[in-house]
């Protein structure tokens, strides 16, 4: 999944086209970085899922940072994680498919 400056550009949050494509993959996934691609490993939703942290604590911390650059995007993602999304892909699915098309909220 796109991440870092690549997703910021994709969402229209920055005009500058990144020189490299940044993607995020689950921590356990092993991939070879193709030329021009930077791979980041992520565990945010998984950390909430495993009880290592909870989305309310992350949301509270974000609330204490009044000038956080990605506040809106992170806040929406945390809401989706709190609603049951287990991965960045599920967060994006809820945002780009479910909400965008007015579909009912998925249930486990």
C-alpha positions in Angstrom: 0.0 0.0 0.0 1.2 3.5 -0.7 2.7 5.3 2.3 4.6 8.4 3.5 5.1 11.1 0.8 3.6 8.8 -1.9 0.2 8.6 -0.2 0.3 12.3 0.7 0.8 13.1 -3.0 -2.0 10.6 -3.9 -4.4 12.2 -1.5 -3.6 15.7 -2.8 -1.9 16.8 0.4 1.3 17.8 -1.4 2.0 19.1 -4.8 5.6 17.8 -5.0 5.9 14.5 -6.8 8.0 12.2 -4.7 11.3 11.0 -6.3 10.7 7.5 -4.8 7.6 5.5 -4.4 7.0 4.6 -0.7 5.0 1.6 0.2 4.1 -0.1 3.5 3.9 -3.8 4.0 3.1 -5.9 7.1 6.2 -6.3 9.4 6.3 -10.0 8.7 6.3 -9.7 4.9 9.7 -10.0 3.2 10.1 -8.2 -0.1 12.9 -7.1 -2.3 12.8 -3.4 -3.0 12.6 -2.7 -6.7 14.6 0.3 -8.0 12.8 3.5 -7.2 10.7 1.9 -4.4 11.2 2.3 -0.6 9.5 -0.4 1.5 8.4 0.4 5.0 7.2 -2.3 7.4 4.2 -1.4 9.6 2.3 -2.8 12.6 0.0 0.1 13.8 -3.4 -1.7 13.3 -1.8 -4.9 14.4 -0.5 -3.3 17.6 -4.1 -2.3 18.5 -5.4 -5.7 17.5 -2.9 -7.5 19.8 -3.7 -5.2 22.7 -0.2 -3.7 22.7 -1.8 -0.3 22.6 -5.4 0.9 21.9 -6.8 3.3 19.4 -8.2 5.6 22.1 -4.7 6.1 23.5 -3.3 6.9 20.0 -6.2 9.2 19.3 -5.7 11.0 22.6 -2.0 11.5 21.8 -2.9 12.8 18.4 -5.3 15.2 20.1 -2.5 16.6 22.3 -0.5 17.5 19.1 -2.5 20.5 17.9 -0.4 21.0 14.8 0.2 17.5 13.5 0.7 17.5 9.8 -1.4 14.4 9.1 -4.1 15.0 11.7 -7.1 14.4 9.5 -5.8 11.3 7.8 -4.5 9.7 11.1 -7.7 10.6 12.9 -9.9 8.8 10.2 -7.6 5.8 10.2 -7.7 5.5 14.0 -11.5 5.8 13.9 -11.6 2.9 11.4 -9.1 0.8 13.5 -11.4 1.4 16.5 -14.3 0.3 14.4 -12.6 -3.0 13.7 -10.3 -2.5 10.7 -7.3 -4.9 11.1 -4.9 -3.5 8.5 -4.1 -0.4 6.5 -5.8 -2.1 3.5 -9.0 -2.5 5.5 -8.9 1.2 6.6 -8.6 2.2 3.0 -11.4 -0.1 1.9 -13.7 1.4 4.5 -12.8 4.9 3.3 -12.6 4.4 -0.4 -15.3 1.8 -1.0 -17.8 1.6 1.9 -18.1 5.4 2.7 -17.6 6.6 -0.8 -20.5 4.4 -2.0 -22.8 4.8 1.0 -22.6 1.0 1.8 -23.5 -0.3 5.2 -20.7 -0.7 7.7 -19.1 -4.2 7.4 -19.4 -6.5 10.4 -17.0 -9.3 11.4 
